């Protein structure tokens, strides 16, 4: 009787081990098919990329931003490049701005300008609020 009980215990342990290995294997297969969070496109709304999804929304330019861009010779292409690859300056950003949090994103344009562009991360669009050429004063008549 004791041998039957011992065989049953060993069999139970083996079955549990097989079940554990199967579950781990299934999880690894599922994770291998997922898009890594770093490369998640904007259209994937799985919650992993919500903090930066505003960088992939349609851009809307304020009149002030358009005026500053023209005055500082900053193109839409450069705005997009800074938006995608720039670094957020959290000291110049305000996540509590209303109606939309604002992010000051800094980087260098292809022609060497060091710029800061302020974006408002609204629910459906990202608004370009202003553009700043860091270190160079421009005389602009923008309101």
Secondary structure, 3 states (H helix, E strand, C coil): CHHHHHHHHHHHHHHHHHHHHHHHHHHHHHHHHCCCHHHCCCCCCCCCCCCCHHHHCEEEECHHHHHHHHHHCCCHHHHHHHHHHCEECCCCCECCCCCCEEEEEEEECCCCCEEEEEEEECCCEEEEEEEEECCCCCCCCCC
